[in-house]
């Protein structure tokens, strides 16, 4: 039976939700406004919020100083490449843990998740030395492997959660009909878990796109993504906040657009199996 909620409580909850949303969105709004200011206006005290002369100088400057599309192409390659490699490994792994579990399955899942608690700087030196040995410094392949490995625990956990919500009887019926393991995963399991897989893909793309630590330490120019593009406008001469803001807006614009148009699919996947 549905519980009656007072009008005052509805208004209060709505107002609180709007307040939290505005607080979260404010840094993006401020970065957007700063990207159209001059450097003097960007550091003025008190800060100028709306009463300033809008200019496109920062966008023109960063386009002439850096090849934005080169960095964006690298970000696309790294995000999609690491996500595709992650799915190839994680889908069979999650299937095995969800439908053929052993007494060690939960221990393995917890161990995989615990690797995310390790500070990345703790393994930087051995990873850097291995990259030098195998000639992977400043290469897309090397970064794809690193991004794949650091995001693999999250991919496996999410897919495992989604797969657990699918009745095992459906897969048993497919086996009785003569379906091979490959067909069981690709033609029965995957179509039923499309919302979960889609949200997993989107989240992994976002995580890979925003990864800064490894991309800044393992690249210089050839494989440098948009995170390196942003960092290039922070120099020993000082932080050029207006240009940094313009570079940041160009870096986050593609992922914001993708997230906006796919938000329904993302929410549907993240709540998959949450409501019985």
SEDO-725279 format. One record per residue (C-alpha): residue number from 1; x negated, y negated, z. Coordinates in Angstrom, 2 decimals. Layout:
<nodes>
NODE     i         x         y         z
NODE   NUM         X         Y         Z
...
</nodes>
This chain:
<nodes>
NODE     i         x         y         z
NODE     1      0.00      0.00      0.00
NODE     2     -1.41     -3.36     -1.04
NODE     3     -2.32     -5.70      1.79
NODE     4     -0.77     -9.19      1.76
NODE     5     -3.38    -11.94      1.56
NODE     6     -2.48    -15.45      2.61
NODE     7     -2.74    -18.33      0.16
NODE     8     -5.23    -20.10      2.41
NODE     9     -7.51    -17.10      2.45
NODE    10     -7.36    -16.82     -1.34
NODE    11     -8.29    -20.48     -1.72
NODE    12    -11.12    -20.13      0.80
NODE    13    -12.51    -17.02     -0.88
NODE    14    -12.32    -18.66     -4.32
NODE    15    -14.03    -21.82     -3.07
NODE    16    -16.79    -19.76     -1.43
NODE    17    -17.31    -17.75     -4.62
NODE    18    -17.58    -20.95     -6.68
NODE    19    -20.03    -22.44     -4.17
NODE    20    -22.27    -19.35     -4.24
NODE    21    -22.11    -19.27     -8.05
NODE    22    -23.09    -22.94     -8.31
NODE    23    -25.98    -22.46     -5.88
NODE    24    -27.28    -19.54     -7.96
NODE    25    -26.79    -21.44    -11.24
NODE    26    -28.28    -24.75    -10.04
NODE    27    -31.98    -23.87    -10.72
NODE    28    -31.11    -23.03    -14.34
NODE    29    -29.15    -26.27    -14.69
NODE    30    -32.00    -28.28    -13.19
NODE    31    -34.53    -26.62    -15.50
NODE    32    -32.29    -27.38    -18.47
NODE    33    -32.01    -31.06    -17.54
NODE    34    -35.73    -31.38    -16.78
NODE    35    -36.61    -29.98    -20.20
NODE    36    -35.08    -33.10    -21.78
NODE    37    -36.94    -35.58    -19.53
NODE    38    -40.31    -37.22    -19.93
NODE    39    -43.11    -36.05    -17.64
NODE    40    -42.74    -39.19    -15.51
NODE    41    -39.01    -38.69    -15.12
NODE    42    -39.54    -35.01    -14.27
NODE    43    -41.63    -35.88    -11.18
NODE    44    -39.84    -39.08    -10.17
NODE    45    -38.76    -39.50     -6.53
NODE    46    -35.86    -39.65     -5.92
NODE    47    -35.13    -37.23     -8.75
NODE    48    -33.11    -38.43    -11.71
NODE    49    -30.17    -36.12    -12.26
NODE    50    -28.21    -37.58    -15.18
NODE    51    -29.23    -41.19    -15.66
NODE    52    -32.23    -40.67    -17.95
NODE    53    -33.08    -40.97    -21.64
NODE    54    -32.74    -37.54    -23.24
NODE    55    -35.65    -36.53    -25.45
NODE    56    -36.65    -33.51    -27.55
NODE    57    -40.34    -34.36    -27.26
NODE    58    -41.09    -31.42    -24.95
NODE    59    -39.59    -28.88    -27.34
NODE    60    -41.46    -30.43    -30.27
NODE    61    -44.73    -30.40    -28.33
NODE    62    -44.56    -26.76    -27.26
NODE    63    -43.63    -25.70    -30.79
NODE    64    -46.74    -27.40    -32.15
NODE    65    -49.03    -26.11    -29.37
NODE    66    -47.80    -22.50    -29.33
NODE    67    -46.21    -20.01    -31.70
NODE    68    -42.95    -19.38    -29.84
NODE    69    -41.72    -16.70    -32.24
NODE    70    -44.90    -14.67    -31.79
NODE    71    -44.32    -14.50    -28.03
NODE    72    -40.60    -13.80    -28.49
NODE    73    -41.33    -10.95    -30.91
NODE    74    -43.69     -9.42    -28.34
NODE    75    -41.02     -9.69    -25.63
NODE    76    -38.52     -7.95    -27.89
NODE    77    -40.96     -5.15    -28.75
NODE    78    -41.94     -4.62    -25.12
NODE    79    -38.39     -4.71    -23.75
NODE    80    -36.82     -2.45    -26.35
NODE    81    -39.84     -0.13    -26.57
NODE    82    -40.07      0.46    -22.81
NODE    83    -36.28      0.89    -22.59
NODE    84    -36.17      3.44    -25.41
NODE    85    -39.07      5.40    -23.91
NODE    86    -37.38      5.25    -20.51
NODE    87    -34.12      6.68    -21.85
NODE    88    -35.93      9.51    -23.62
NODE    89    -37.43     10.61    -20.31
NODE    90    -34.70      9.55    -17.86
NODE    91    -31.61     11.03    -19.54
NODE    92    -32.85     14.67    -19.34
NODE    93    -34.27     14.04    -15.86
NODE    94    -31.01     12.57    -14.57
NODE    95    -29.04     15.40    -16.22
NODE    96    -31.17     18.01    -14.46
NODE    97    -30.84     16.29    -11.08
NODE    98    -27.09     15.76    -11.44
NODE    99    -26.02     19.14    -12.83
NODE   100    -28.84     21.53    -11.87
NODE   101    -30.01     20.19     -8.51
NODE   102    -32.45     21.98     -6.24
NODE   103    -33.13     21.55     -2.55
NODE   104    -35.89     19.08     -3.45
NODE   105    -33.81     16.88     -5.75
NODE   106    -32.97     14.26     -3.12
NODE   107    -36.59     14.22     -1.94
NODE   108    -37.78     13.58     -5.51
NODE   109    -35.25     10.78     -5.96
NODE   110    -36.34      9.13     -2.72
NODE   111    -40.00      9.52     -3.67
NODE   112    -39.37      7.91     -7.06
NODE   113    -37.58      5.00     -5.40
NODE   114    -40.35      4.63     -2.83
NODE   115    -42.85      3.90     -5.60
NODE   116    -41.04      0.58     -6.13
NODE   117    -42.11     -0.42     -2.61
NODE   118    -45.80     -0.33     -3.58
NODE   119    -47.14     -3.84     -4.28
NODE   120    -48.19     -4.05     -7.91
NODE   121    -51.46     -5.75     -6.98
NODE   122    -52.43     -2.61     -5.05
NODE   123    -52.88     -0.65     -8.28
NODE   124    -53.99     -3.49    -10.55
NODE   125    -57.70     -2.67    -10.52
NODE   126    -57.39      1.07    -11.40
NODE   127    -54.81      0.32    -14.08
NODE   128    -57.02     -2.45    -15.48
NODE   129    -60.04     -0.14    -15.59
NODE   130    -58.01      2.56    -17.36
NODE   131    -56.82      0.01    -19.92
NODE   132    -60.44     -0.97    -20.59
NODE   133    -61.49      2.67    -20.94
NODE   134    -58.73      3.54    -23.40
NODE   135    -58.83      0.25    -25.29
NODE   136    -55.30     -0.77    -24.31
NODE   137    -55.97     -4.29    -23.04
NODE   138    -53.84     -6.86    -24.84
NODE   139    -51.94     -4.17    -26.72
NODE   140    -48.20     -3.64    -27.05
NODE   141    -48.55      0.11    -26.56
NODE   142    -50.28     -0.28    -23.21
NODE   143    -47.71     -2.73    -21.90
NODE   144    -44.81     -0.59    -23.11
NODE   145    -46.20      2.35    -21.13
NODE   146    -46.68      0.22    -17.99
NODE   147    -43.19     -1.31    -18.19
NODE   148    -41.71      2.12    -18.83
NODE   149    -43.40      3.57    -15.74
NODE   150    -42.51      0.75    -13.34
NODE   151    -38.83      0.77    -14.39
NODE   152    -38.41      4.55    -14.72
NODE   153    -37.27      5.09    -11.09
NODE   154    -34.45      2.57    -11.52
NODE   155    -33.35      4.10    -14.82
NODE   156    -33.29      7.62    -13.38
NODE   157    -31.40      6.51    -10.26
NODE   158    -28.75      4.63    -12.23
NODE   159    -28.21      7.42    -14.75
NODE   160    -28.14     10.02    -11.98
NODE   161    -25.39      8.03    -10.24
NODE   162    -23.34      7.79    -13.43
NODE   163    -23.81     11.44    -14.38
NODE   164    -22.68     12.58    -10.92
NODE   165    -19.27     11.05    -11.63
NODE   166    -18.76     13.25    -14.71
NODE   167    -16.98     16.56    -13.95
NODE   168    -19.34     19.50    -14.38
NODE   169    -16.46     21.59    -15.72
NODE   170    -16.56     19.61    -18.96
NODE   171    -20.17     20.59    -19.55
NODE   172    -19.41     24.21    -18.64
NODE   173    -16.62     24.23    -21.22
NODE   174    -19.04     22.92    -23.81
NODE   175    -21.49     25.73    -22.98
NODE   176    -18.71     28.31    -23.29
NODE   177    -17.99     26.90    -26.76
NODE   178    -21.60     27.60    -27.72
NODE   179    -23.10     24.13    -27.31
NODE   180    -26.86     24.08    -26.95
NODE   181    -28.58     22.01    -24.26
NODE   182    -29.39     19.28    -26.78
NODE   183    -25.79     19.09    -28.01
NODE   184    -24.52     19.19    -24.43
NODE   185    -26.54     16.08    -23.58
NODE   186    -26.18     14.14    -26.85
NODE   187    -22.62     15.05    -27.91
NODE   188    -20.81     15.64    -24.60
NODE   189    -22.63     13.92    -21.74
NODE   190    -23.92     10.78    -23.45
NODE   191    -20.57      9.67    -25.00
NODE   192    -18.82     10.04    -21.64
NODE   193    -21.51      7.99    -19.87
NODE   194    -21.72      5.19    -22.46
NODE   195    -20.76      2.42    -19.97
NODE   196    -23.38      3.60    -17.49
NODE   197    -26.07      4.03    -20.13
NODE   198    -25.26      0.61    -21.61
NODE   199    -25.58     -1.14    -18.24
NODE   200    -28.81      0.74    -17.56
NODE   201    -30.22     -0.37    -20.91
NODE   202    -29.23     -4.00    -20.29
NODE   203    -30.71     -4.05    -16.80
NODE   204    -33.97     -2.46    -17.97
NODE   205    -34.25     -4.92    -20.87
NODE   206    -33.79     -7.82    -18.44
NODE   207    -36.38     -6.41    -16.01
NODE   208    -38.89     -5.84    -18.80
NODE   209    -38.22     -9.25    -20.33
NODE   210    -38.85    -11.01    -17.00
NODE   211    -41.88     -8.97    -15.91
NODE   212    -44.73    -11.42    -15.34
NODE   213    -47.37     -9.76    -13.14
NODE   214    -48.47     -7.03    -15.55
NODE   215    -48.00     -9.07    -18.72
NODE   216    -50.17    -11.90    -17.38
NODE   217    -52.94     -9.59    -16.16
NODE   218    -53.10     -7.13    -19.06
NODE   219    -52.71     -9.47    -22.05
NODE   220    -54.34    -12.55    -23.48
NODE   221    -52.82    -13.38    -26.86
NODE   222    -52.03    -10.49    -29.22
NODE   223    -49.43     -8.75    -27.02
NODE   224    -48.58    -11.71    -24.78
NODE   225    -44.79    -12.06    -24.24
NODE   226    -42.74    -15.10    -23.24
NODE   227    -43.89    -14.93    -19.61
NODE   228    -47.41    -15.72    -20.84
NODE   229    -45.92    -18.41    -23.08
NODE   230    -44.50    -20.15    -19.99
NODE   231    -47.72    -19.77    -17.99
NODE   232    -49.74    -21.36    -20.81
NODE   233    -48.22    -24.74    -19.91
NODE   234    -49.64    -24.61    -16.39
NODE   235    -53.24    -25.79    -16.65
NODE   236    -56.07    -26.98    -14.33
NODE   237    -55.18    -30.52    -15.36
NODE   238    -51.82    -30.13    -13.64
NODE   239    -48.34    -28.72    -14.00
NODE   240    -46.43    -30.40    -16.81
NODE   241    -42.98    -29.84    -15.39
NODE   242    -41.00    -31.14    -18.36
NODE   243    -42.89    -28.93    -20.79
NODE   244    -42.76    -25.99    -18.37
NODE   245    -38.99    -26.43    -18.17
NODE   246    -38.66    -26.54    -21.95
NODE   247    -40.79    -23.42    -22.31
NODE   248    -38.73    -21.69    -19.60
NODE   249    -35.47    -22.52    -21.36
NODE   250    -36.79    -21.13    -24.64
NODE   251    -37.93    -17.98    -22.81
NODE   252    -34.67    -17.28    -20.98
NODE   253    -32.30    -18.39    -23.75
NODE   254    -32.27    -15.04    -25.66
NODE   255    -31.64    -12.95    -22.54
NODE   256    -28.98    -15.39    -21.29
NODE   257    -27.13    -15.11    -24.60
NODE   258    -27.32    -11.31    -24.57
NODE   259    -26.18    -11.19    -20.95
NODE   260    -23.27    -13.56    -21.61
NODE   261    -21.86    -11.54    -24.50
NODE   262    -22.41     -8.18    -22.77
NODE   263    -21.29     -9.12    -19.26
NODE   264    -18.06     -7.12    -19.48
NODE   265    -19.95     -4.00    -20.50
NODE   266    -22.53     -4.64    -17.80
NODE   267    -19.93     -5.03    -15.04
NODE   268    -18.03     -2.00    -16.30
NODE   269    -21.18      0.10    -16.20
NODE   270    -22.32     -1.14    -12.79
NODE   271    -18.89     -0.30    -11.31
NODE   272    -18.67      3.03    -13.15
NODE   273    -17.30      5.59    -10.71
NODE   274    -16.92      3.05     -7.91
NODE   275    -13.11      3.21     -7.97
NODE   276    -11.49      6.59     -7.60
</nodes>
